[in-house]
Amino acid sequence: MASAPSSTPSTTPHAPPQGDDTPTAASPGTRDTPVHLPDTARALVKILVAGPFGVGKTTLIDSVSEIRPLHTEEPLSEASARVDDLAGVRDKATTTVAIDFGRISLPGGVVLYLFGTPGQERFRSLWDDIAYGALGALVLVDSRRLDASFDVLGLVEESGLPYAVACNAFPDAPRHSEDRLRRALDLEADTPMVMCDARDANSSIDALLALVDHLIAHDPAEAR
C-alpha cells in the first residue's frame, strides 16, 4: 500500500458539517467515474467508517465516493426514538440500519472500500460481520457528545483494528484543543486525530489519508 500526498494544505473545515442525513455538495447522481476499477489499481483496502449515531458517517462517505454510494437508511420511527439517543441530533430523520458503502481511488493505485457501520448499540451484532477483512477504521466523533463515542472506540480497540479519529466539527460544537480532545477520548499517543468537515470532500479525504498513513506505519509490510 502506498502513501499519498494530502489533498489540501490543512484539515480545517471549509463549511459547517451536519449529521448523516445532510445532502452533500456533489450529488452522487452526477459522478462520472467508471464503476469498474481502473487497471492501475494495485491495493484494495477495506476501511470501516465508524462512530456513534448521527455523527456524519453517511455524509463523509457521500462526500468522497467516486461511485454512487450504497445506503441502507430508514426513517426514524417512534419505536426507534425510544431506544436511540437523539440528544444533539434532534433534527435527524433517518438512520443507517445495515451499512453505507462507497469507493475512492487514491494516488499510487490504492483503492479504499468504505463500509459505514450503524452507530447504535442495537446493531452491535452486525459489527463482526462488517469488520471482517477490514485493515483499519476511521472513527468519527462529535465534540458536543464525546461520551457517545466510547462504546464505538471500545469496539474498534477490541477488534484490534488500527484506527484514526476524525472530529466532525459541527457549527454549534465547542472548540477544544487537540490535546484536550485526545485526553477526553483517552487516545494512545500514536493514534492520529484530525479535525474534519464530513461534507467537504477534501477534508474527508485528508482524514482518510491520515488513517492510510497510520496503517502503513502500523504494518509497513502492507506497503509492499
Secondary structure, DSSP 8 states (H G I E B T S, - for coil): ------SSS----SS----TT---SS-GGG--S-SS--TT--EEEEEEEE-STTSSHHHHHHHH-SS--B--EEE--HHHHTTS--TT-TT--EEESS-EEEEEEETTTEEEEEEE---SGGGGGGHHHHHTT--EEEEEE-TT-GGGGHHHHHHHHHHT--EEEEEE--TTS----HHHHHHHHT--TTS-EEEE-TT-HHHHHHHHHHHHHHHHHH-GGGG-
